[in-house]
Amino acid sequence: MTISQDLLEILCCPKCKGDLTVTASPEGLACDSCGLLYPIRDGIPVMLIDEALPLKPGEQK
C-alpha cells in the first residue's frame, strides 16, 4: 500500500501534530515525536489516538 505524497503532506499526528512517515512492517504511519504508529487498514490510515500502537525500535521506515 502506498500513501500518496499529497495525502502524506497534509496528514499529521493527531496527538502532537508532528510529521508522519510511512512504515512497511507493520504497515502504518509513524510519528517519531510521540512514538506512536497509526495502522493502515484496508488502505485507509486509522488516525485515532486510541487505535495507535506504541512505536517499537526498528519500526521506522
TORDODO-883239 format. One line per 4 residues: their letters; for each residue x, y, z of N, C-alpha, C. Coordinates in nm, 2 decimals, padded with zeros to 4 digits. Each point is the difference from the previous one (the first is absolute). Layout:
N
a = X,Y,Z,X,Y,Z,X,Y,Z; ...
//
This chain:
61
mtis = 00.08,-00.12,00.00,-00.08,00.12,00.00,00.09,00.12,00.00; -00.03,00.09,-00.09,00.07,00.12,-00.01,-00.09,00.12,00.03; 00.04,00.08,00.09,-00.07,00.13,00.03,00.05,00.10,-00.09; -00.09,00.08,-00.06,00.04,00.10,-00.10,00.08,00.11,00.08
qdll = 00.10,00.06,-00.07,00.08,00.10,00.06,-00.09,00.12,00.04; -00.10,00.03,-00.08,-00.09,00.11,00.03,-00.08,-00.02,00.13; -00.04,-00.12,00.02,-00.07,-00.04,00.13,00.09,00.01,00.11; 00.12,-00.06,-00.01,00.10,00.00,00.10,00.04,00.14,00.05
eilc = 00.00,00.10,-00.10,00.04,00.14,00.04,-00.11,00.06,00.08; -00.13,-00.03,-00.01,-00.10,00.06,00.08,-00.03,-00.07,00.13; 00.04,-00.13,00.01,-00.03,-00.07,00.13,00.11,00.03,00.10; -00.05,00.01,00.13,00.09,00.02,00.11,-00.04,-00.09,00.11
cpkc = 00.08,-00.02,00.10,-00.03,-00.08,00.12,-00.12,00.07,00.07; -00.11,-00.06,00.03,-00.11,00.06,00.07,00.04,00.03,00.15; 00.10,-00.06,00.05,00.04,00.03,00.14,00.09,00.12,00.02; 00.11,00.00,-00.08,00.10,00.11,00.02,00.01,00.09,-00.13
kgdl = -00.07,-00.03,-00.10,00.00,00.07,-00.13,00.14,-00.01,-00.07; 00.08,-00.10,00.03,00.12,-00.03,-00.06,-00.01,-00.06,-00.14; 00.11,00.00,-00.07,00.01,-00.07,-00.13,-00.01,-00.15,00.01; -00.06,-00.06,-00.10,-00.01,-00.14,-00.01,00.08,-00.06,-00.11
tvta = 00.05,-00.12,00.02,00.07,-00.07,-00.10,-00.06,-00.14,-00.02; 00.00,-00.05,-00.13,-00.06,-00.13,-00.03,00.10,-00.11,00.05; -00.06,-00.10,00.06,00.08,-00.12,00.04,-00.05,-00.12,-00.08; 00.09,-00.09,-00.03,-00.04,-00.11,-00.09,-00.05,-00.12,00.09
speg = 00.07,-00.02,00.11,-00.04,-00.12,00.08,00.01,00.04,00.15; -00.11,00.01,00.07,-00.13,-00.01,-00.05,-00.04,00.12,-00.08; -00.10,-00.02,-00.08,-00.04,00.11,-00.09,-00.07,00.11,00.08; 00.05,00.12,-00.01,-00.07,00.11,00.07,00.08,00.13,-00.02
lacd = -00.05,00.10,00.08,00.06,00.13,00.00,00.06,00.02,00.14; 00.13,00.03,00.00,00.07,00.01,00.13,00.03,00.15,00.03; -00.02,00.03,00.13,00.04,00.13,00.05,00.12,-00.02,00.09; 00.11,00.05,-00.04,00.12,-00.01,00.08,00.00,00.09,00.12
scgl = -00.08,00.11,00.00,00.00,00.09,00.11,-00.06,-00.06,00.12; -00.12,-00.06,-00.01,-00.07,-00.06,00.11,00.01,-00.15,00.01; 00.06,-00.06,-00.10,00.03,-00.15,00.00,-00.13,-00.08,-00.02; -00.09,00.04,-00.09,-00.12,-00.07,-00.03,00.00,-00.05,-00.14
lypi = -00.06,-00.11,-00.03,-00.02,-00.05,-00.13,-00.15,-00.01,-00.03; -00.05,00.07,-00.10,-00.14,00.00,-00.04,-00.01,-00.11,-00.11; -00.08,-00.10,00.02,-00.01,-00.11,-00.10,-00.07,00.04,-00.12; 00.03,-00.07,-00.11,-00.07,00.01,-00.13,-00.08,-00.12,-00.02
rdgi = -00.14,00.01,00.00,-00.09,-00.12,-00.02,-00.08,00.02,-00.12; 00.01,-00.10,-00.09,-00.07,00.00,-00.13,00.03,00.12,-00.08; 00.13,00.05,00.01,00.04,00.11,-00.08,-00.03,00.14,00.06; -00.06,00.00,00.12,-00.04,00.12,00.07,00.07,00.02,00.13
pvml = 00.07,00.12,00.01,00.07,00.02,00.13,-00.10,00.03,00.11; 00.02,-00.07,00.11,-00.09,00.01,00.12,00.07,00.11,00.09; -00.05,00.12,-00.01,00.07,00.11,00.07,-00.07,00.03,00.14; -00.03,-00.10,00.07,-00.06,00.02,00.14,00.11,-00.03,00.10
idea = 00.01,00.08,00.10,00.10,-00.02,00.10,-00.02,-00.13,00.08; -00.13,-00.03,00.02,-00.03,-00.12,00.07,00.04,-00.13,-00.07; 00.01,00.01,-00.13,00.03,-00.12,-00.09,00.15,00.00,-00.03; 00.08,00.10,00.04,00.14,00.00,-00.03,00.08,-00.10,00.09
lplk = 00.11,-00.05,-00.05,00.08,-00.10,00.06,00.13,00.07,00.04; 00.06,-00.05,00.11,00.13,00.05,00.04,00.11,-00.03,-00.11; 00.08,00.09,-00.04,00.10,-00.02,-00.10,00.12,-00.07,00.06; 00.03,-00.11,-00.05,00.12,-00.08,00.05,00.12,00.04,-00.08
pgeq = 00.12,-00.02,00.07,00.12,00.03,-00.08,00.01,-00.08,-00.12; 00.05,00.06,-00.11,00.01,-00.08,-00.13,-00.12,00.01,-00.08; -00.11,00.05,00.04,-00.12,00.01,-00.08,-00.01,00.13,-00.09; 00.09,00.09,00.02,00.01,00.12,-00.08,00.04,-00.04,-00.14
k = -00.07,00.05,-00.10,00.02,-00.02,-00.14,00.03,-00.15,-00.02
//
